[in-house]
Amino acid sequence: MPEYSYIGKRMPRIDSLAKVTGAAKYTADLKFPRMLVGKVLRSPLPHARILNIDASRALRLPGVKAVVTGKDTYGEKWGVFRYTQDQMFLPLDKVRYFGEEVAAVAATDEDTALEALELIKVDYEELPAVFDPMEAIAPGAPLIHDDFPQNINIHVHIEVGDVEGGFAKSYLVREDTFTAAEESYFQGEPYAVVARFDLDGNLEIWMPNAGPHMKAKPLSNALRIPLHKVHVRKIAIGGAFGGRSEISPADFICALLARKTGRPVKIVYTREENTVCTRQGHSMIATIKTGVDKTGRVLARDVTC
């Protein structure tokens, strides 16, 4: 029996001491001189056209240093995968889901930032919405993105071998439809991001992340700055569960506010924002048809999801 150094042994976590003593620093713990507080104004509607955004009253509030909207962006779109680049960091024409980012403010303190959000007036034209995936892809359903017919972002068809022939030879064919509910990740810390620019235009940004390079490229594209000037800093993470890898609109918004004000900016989500407005495990409907012979060996399978 081989003697292993690690397998089967009780090994202490290398980060446990820092975390149980409170020495570990998370994004929300970061403090810099002259740092501002960022807050995000979100859509109260699931689908609506943006007619006008008036931030004049918010900008007159003492302590408010900047307000950003979709007009402050280059209109770049992003997505988790290269073929799903359909989401905007701040929308220009309409909102497409409840809680979508519409505008953001940077102020000297949290109370002022929250008050400023209440002073931003947004005029909406409410549009028909869809809440069920099967209804969304039905002919005539309201389009969430005008350039995606039937609300289908991408259709992938993969076929290997003679599937229909396999079903024809099968002793038994069974077809089932399975559903999976949306999953909301609940990390130990709510999402937070801190961004600042130096005098040479380099962006330094901290956020709970499990993939710095997956964050840097979209930020470079959206902010129109060279990739080598984007420095994504790794910091302690209070849990991930798959929700700390891809870019978040908060990352871009925080960087945009930092560039506009010339000062460090910190955005910390509330628990409600963390649950509703961050990337979650999406719901799924899958129909699986399987054909087997008399021994139970699978001869064919068709999966639609």
C-alpha positions as CSV (number, residue, x, y, z in Angstrom):
1,M,0.0,0.0,0.0
2,P,1.7,3.3,-1.1
3,E,2.1,6.0,1.4
4,Y,0.7,9.3,0.1
5,S,1.7,12.7,1.3
6,Y,-1.7,14.4,0.7
7,I,-4.4,11.8,-0.4
8,G,-6.3,10.7,2.6
9,K,-4.6,13.2,4.9
10,R,-6.2,16.0,6.9
11,M,-4.6,19.0,5.3
12,P,-5.2,22.6,6.6
13,R,-6.5,25.2,4.1
14,I,-3.8,27.6,3.2
15,D,-6.2,30.6,3.5
16,S,-8.1,29.5,6.6
17,L,-6.0,31.5,9.2
18,A,-6.4,34.8,7.3
19,K,-10.1,34.3,6.9
20,V,-11.0,33.2,10.5
21,T,-8.9,36.0,12.0
22,G,-10.4,38.7,9.7
23,A,-7.0,39.4,8.2
24,A,-8.2,38.5,4.7
25,K,-9.2,41.5,2.6
26,Y,-12.2,41.3,0.4
27,T,-13.1,43.9,-2.3
28,A,-15.5,45.8,0.0
29,D,-12.7,46.2,2.5
30,L,-10.5,48.2,0.1
31,K,-10.0,51.9,0.9
32,F,-8.2,54.5,-1.1
33,P,-7.8,58.3,-0.6
34,R,-10.6,60.4,-2.1
35,M,-12.6,57.2,-3.0
36,L,-16.2,57.7,-4.1
37,V,-19.3,55.5,-3.6
38,G,-21.0,54.2,-6.7
39,K,-24.7,53.2,-6.9
40,V,-26.7,51.9,-9.8
41,L,-30.2,52.9,-10.9
42,R,-32.1,49.9,-12.2
43,S,-35.1,49.3,-14.4
44,P,-38.4,48.7,-12.6
45,L,-39.8,47.1,-15.8
46,P,-39.0,43.9,-17.6
47,H,-39.2,45.4,-21.1
48,A,-39.5,49.0,-22.0
49,R,-38.2,51.6,-24.4
50,I,-36.1,54.4,-22.8
51,L,-37.5,57.7,-24.0
52,N,-35.4,60.0,-21.9
53,I,-33.1,60.2,-18.9
54,D,-32.8,63.4,-17.0
55,A,-30.0,63.5,-14.4
56,S,-29.9,67.3,-14.0
57,R,-31.3,67.3,-10.5
58,A,-29.0,64.5,-9.4
59,L,-25.9,66.4,-10.7
60,R,-26.9,69.5,-8.7
61,L,-27.0,67.6,-5.5
62,P,-23.9,68.5,-3.3
63,G,-21.5,65.6,-3.1
64,V,-22.5,64.0,-6.5
65,K,-19.4,63.9,-8.7
66,A,-20.7,62.1,-11.8
67,V,-23.7,60.4,-13.4
68,V,-23.3,57.9,-16.3
69,T,-25.9,56.5,-18.7
70,G,-25.8,54.5,-21.9
71,K,-24.8,57.7,-23.7
72,D,-21.5,57.7,-21.9
73,T,-20.6,54.3,-23.4
74,Y,-19.4,53.2,-26.9
75,G,-22.4,50.9,-27.3
76,E,-20.2,47.7,-27.0
77,K,-22.0,44.5,-26.3
78,W,-20.8,41.6,-24.3
79,G,-21.7,38.0,-23.4
80,V,-20.3,35.0,-21.7
81,F,-19.4,33.3,-25.0
82,R,-18.3,35.0,-28.2
83,Y,-21.5,34.0,-30.1
84,T,-23.8,35.5,-27.4
85,Q,-22.6,39.1,-27.5
86,D,-26.0,40.6,-27.0
87,Q,-25.9,42.4,-23.6
88,M,-25.0,46.0,-23.1
89,F,-23.3,47.3,-20.0
90,L,-25.7,50.3,-20.0
91,P,-28.6,50.3,-22.4
92,L,-29.1,52.9,-25.1
93,D,-32.5,52.2,-26.4
94,K,-34.5,50.0,-24.1
95,V,-34.3,47.8,-21.0
96,R,-34.8,44.1,-21.4
97,Y,-35.2,42.7,-17.9
98,F,-36.2,43.8,-14.4
99,G,-33.2,45.2,-12.6
100,E,-31.2,46.1,-15.7
101,E,-28.7,48.8,-15.1
102,V,-30.0,52.2,-16.5
103,A,-27.7,54.8,-14.9
104,A,-25.1,55.1,-12.1
105,V,-23.8,57.8,-9.8
106,A,-20.6,58.5,-8.0
107,A,-20.8,60.5,-4.8
108,T,-18.8,61.3,-1.7
109,D,-20.9,59.0,0.5
110,E,-23.5,56.3,0.3
111,D,-26.5,58.4,1.5
112,T,-25.8,61.0,-1.1
113,A,-25.4,58.4,-3.9
114,L,-28.8,56.8,-2.9
115,E,-30.5,60.2,-2.8
116,A,-29.1,61.0,-6.2
117,L,-30.6,57.9,-7.7
118,E,-34.1,59.1,-6.6
119,L,-33.5,62.4,-8.4
120,I,-32.8,60.8,-11.8
121,K,-36.0,60.8,-13.9
122,V,-36.4,58.1,-16.5
123,D,-39.3,58.1,-19.0
124,Y,-40.2,54.7,-20.2
125,E,-42.6,53.3,-22.8
126,E,-43.6,49.9,-21.4
127,L,-43.4,47.1,-24.0
128,P,-44.9,43.6,-23.9
129,A,-42.7,41.1,-22.0
130,V,-42.2,37.4,-22.0
131,F,-41.6,35.3,-18.9
132,D,-41.6,31.7,-20.2
133,P,-38.9,30.4,-22.6
134,M,-41.4,28.4,-24.7
135,E,-43.7,31.4,-25.1
136,A,-40.6,33.5,-25.9
137,I,-39.7,31.4,-29.0
138,A,-43.3,31.1,-30.2
139,P,-44.1,32.9,-33.5
140,G,-45.3,36.4,-32.9
141,A,-43.8,36.7,-29.4
142,P,-42.4,40.1,-28.4
143,L,-38.8,40.4,-29.5
144,I,-36.3,41.2,-26.7
145,H,-33.5,41.8,-29.2
146,D,-34.7,43.0,-32.6
147,D,-32.0,41.2,-34.4
148,F,-32.7,37.7,-33.0
149,P,-35.9,36.2,-34.6
150,Q,-38.1,34.3,-32.2
151,N,-35.7,35.4,-29.4
152,I,-33.3,32.6,-30.3
153,N,-29.7,33.8,-29.7
154,I,-28.1,30.9,-31.4
155,H,-29.2,27.5,-32.7
156,V,-26.7,24.6,-32.6
157,H,-27.3,21.3,-34.4
158,I,-25.0,18.4,-33.8
159,E,-25.6,15.0,-35.2
160,V,-23.4,12.0,-35.1
161,G,-24.2,8.7,-36.9
162,D,-27.5,7.4,-38.1
163,V,-29.8,8.6,-35.3
164,E,-33.1,7.7,-37.0
165,G,-31.7,4.3,-38.0
166,G,-30.8,3.7,-34.3
167,F,-34.4,4.5,-33.2
168,A,-35.8,2.2,-35.9
169,K,-33.7,-0.7,-34.5
170,S,-34.5,0.0,-30.9
171,Y,-36.5,-2.5,-28.8
172,L,-37.8,0.4,-26.6
173,V,-37.9,4.1,-27.2
174,R,-38.7,6.5,-24.4
175,E,-39.1,10.3,-24.5
176,D,-39.2,12.6,-21.4
177,T,-39.1,16.3,-20.8
178,F,-37.2,17.6,-17.8
179,T,-37.2,21.1,-16.3
180,A,-34.7,22.8,-14.1
181,A,-35.3,25.9,-12.1
182,E,-33.1,29.0,-12.1
183,E,-30.4,28.9,-9.5
184,S,-29.4,31.9,-7.5
185,Y,-25.9,31.7,-6.2
186,F,-25.6,33.0,-2.6
187,Q,-21.9,33.8,-1.9
188,G,-20.6,34.7,1.5
189,E,-20.1,38.3,0.2
190,P,-22.2,40.4,-2.1
191,Y,-20.6,41.5,-5.4
192,A,-18.3,44.4,-5.0
193,V,-15.9,46.2,-7.3
194,V,-13.3,49.0,-6.9
195,A,-11.7,50.8,-9.9
196,R,-9.2,53.5,-10.3
197,F,-7.1,55.0,-13.2
198,D,-3.6,56.3,-12.9
199,L,-2.2,59.4,-14.7
200,D,-1.0,57.2,-17.6
201,G,-4.5,55.9,-18.3
202,N,-4.0,52.4,-16.7
203,L,-7.1,50.8,-15.2
204,E,-6.6,49.0,-11.9
205,I,-9.7,47.1,-10.8
206,W,-10.5,44.7,-8.0
207,M,-13.5,42.4,-7.8
208,P,-14.3,38.9,-6.6
209,N,-13.2,36.9,-9.6
210,A,-12.1,33.4,-10.6
211,G,-10.8,34.4,-14.0
212,P,-8.9,37.7,-14.4
213,H,-8.3,37.3,-18.1
214,M,-12.0,36.7,-18.7
215,K,-12.6,40.1,-17.1
216,A,-9.8,42.1,-18.7
217,K,-10.7,41.6,-22.4
218,P,-14.3,42.7,-22.2
219,L,-13.3,45.8,-20.2
220,S,-10.6,46.6,-22.8
221,N,-13.2,46.4,-25.6
222,A,-15.9,48.3,-23.8
223,L,-13.7,51.2,-22.5
224,R,-11.7,51.3,-25.7
225,I,-8.3,51.1,-23.9
226,P,-5.4,48.8,-24.8
227,L,-5.5,45.4,-23.1
228,H,-2.1,45.9,-21.5
229,K,-3.5,48.9,-19.6
230,V,-6.2,46.8,-17.9
231,H,-5.0,45.3,-14.6
232,V,-7.5,43.0,-12.9
233,R,-6.4,42.3,-9.4
234,K,-7.1,39.1,-7.6
235,I,-8.5,39.3,-4.1
236,A,-10.1,37.1,-1.5
237,I,-13.5,35.6,-2.7
238,G,-16.4,34.8,-0.4
239,G,-17.6,31.9,-2.6
240,A,-18.1,31.6,-6.3
241,F,-20.2,28.6,-7.4
242,G,-19.7,29.6,-11.0
243,G,-20.8,33.2,-10.6
244,R,-17.5,34.9,-10.3
245,S,-15.9,34.1,-13.6
246,E,-17.4,36.4,-16.3
247,I,-17.6,40.1,-16.5
248,S,-20.3,42.0,-14.6
249,P,-21.9,45.3,-15.7
250,A,-20.8,46.6,-12.3
251,D,-17.1,46.2,-13.3
252,F,-17.6,48.4,-16.4
253,I,-19.8,50.9,-14.6
254,C,-17.3,51.3,-11.8
255,A,-14.5,51.8,-14.2
256,L,-16.5,54.3,-16.2
257,L,-17.3,56.4,-13.1
258,A,-13.6,56.2,-12.1
259,R,-12.5,57.5,-15.5
260,K,-15.1,60.3,-15.5
261,T,-14.3,61.5,-12.0
262,G,-10.5,60.8,-12.0
263,R,-11.0,59.3,-8.5
264,P,-11.3,55.7,-7.2
265,V,-14.8,54.4,-7.1
266,K,-16.3,51.5,-5.1
267,I,-19.6,49.8,-5.8
268,V,-21.0,47.2,-3.3
269,Y,-24.2,45.4,-4.2
270,T,-26.9,44.9,-1.7
271,R,-28.1,41.4,-1.1
272,E,-31.1,42.0,-3.2
273,E,-28.9,43.2,-6.1
274,N,-26.6,40.2,-5.7
275,T,-29.6,37.9,-6.0
276,V,-31.5,39.6,-8.8
277,C,-28.9,41.4,-10.8
278,T,-25.9,39.1,-11.0
279,R,-25.2,36.2,-13.3
280,Q,-27.2,33.1,-12.2
281,G,-27.7,29.6,-13.3
282,H,-30.4,29.8,-15.9
283,S,-33.5,27.6,-16.0
284,M,-33.7,24.8,-18.6
285,I,-36.3,22.7,-20.4
286,A,-34.8,19.6,-22.0
287,T,-36.5,16.9,-24.1
288,I,-34.6,13.6,-24.2
289,K,-35.5,10.7,-26.5
290,T,-33.6,7.5,-26.0
291,G,-33.7,4.2,-27.9
292,V,-32.3,0.9,-26.4
293,D,-32.0,-2.7,-27.4
294,K,-33.3,-5.7,-25.3
295,T,-30.1,-5.6,-23.2
296,G,-30.5,-1.9,-22.4
297,R,-27.7,-0.8,-24.6
298,V,-28.3,2.7,-25.9
299,L,-28.7,2.7,-29.7
300,A,-29.8,6.3,-30.3
301,R,-30.5,9.5,-28.4
302,D,-32.0,12.8,-29.4
303,V,-31.7,15.8,-27.0
304,T,-33.4,19.2,-27.5
305,C,-32.8,21.9,-24.9
